[in-house]
Amino acid sequence: MPHRHNPKQNRLLAVLHEHEFETLLPHLQLLHLKAGDTLAESGQVLEHAFFPIDSAISLFYRLENGESAGVAVIGNEGMFSVAQVLG
């Protein structure tokens, strides 16, 4: 039996009032990603927000020596957008 994805699997989307959710629904798109896929690079202008439903998004900070350090993980309780990173 195939797994059915539902935007309300994301807790932020799930708590919206029904009218607000219905207004947003036509703008939502299911995006299948593989582990290690990059959503954005530092300095990149992003026009979308991401609402994980059955995955996690890891935010990494690139150090001066070229290594990277994980600074946050976002699961189905949250969302990711460039505005979030920039404050």
N, C-alpha and C positions, 0 to 999 in steps of 0.2 A: 504494500500500500504506500503510495507516494506521500511524502511529508508536505503538508499544506502550510504555507507561510501566511501569517495574518499580521498586518501592521500593529494590531493591538497586542502583539506579543512584546512590543516595546512598552515599558511601563509609563513613559511620558505620554505616548500617544494614547494609551489605554485610559488615562485619567482625564483626557479632554472631554468637555461637554459634547454631546452627540452632534450638535449643530456645528461646533468648531471642527470636530473630526471630519464630518461630511464635507465641509468647505475645503479642508486640506487634502482629503482622499484623492481627488483627481490629479494632484501634483506629486503623489508618492509613486515611486518606481522601485520594484524589487531588483536588487543588484546582487548577483552571485559573485563572491570573492573567494580566492584561495589564500591559504596561510602565506604570509609574506608579501601579499599585494600591497602596493603603496597608494594611499588615498591622496596625499598631498606632500609636497616638499616645502621646506622652509622658504618663505617669501612668495610662494605661489598664491595667486588669488583664486579662491575657491568659490563657486557660485551655488554650491549645494550643501545641505546638512545631511548627516548620516544618522539614522536611528537603528542601531543593531537590534536584531530580534532573536537570533540564536548564535551569536558570535561575540567576540570582544575586539575592540580597537585599542591598540597600544600606541601611546605617544612616546616618541623618542627624541632626545636632545643630542645633537651631534657635537662632540667635544672638539676642541682645537686640534688634538692629536689624531683626529679622524675616527676615533671610536665613538660609540653611541651609548647612551644610558637611558633606560626606560624611566619615564616620569609619571605616567598615568595609564590606567586601563579603564576603558568605558565598555560596559556591557549593556544588556537590555534595559537597564534602569536609567540610561542617559542618552546623550546625543553628542555628535562631534561636528564642529564647524570651525572655520578659521577664526571667526569672531570669538569663539570660546578660548582658543589658544592665545589670541591677542588681548583678551580681557575686555 
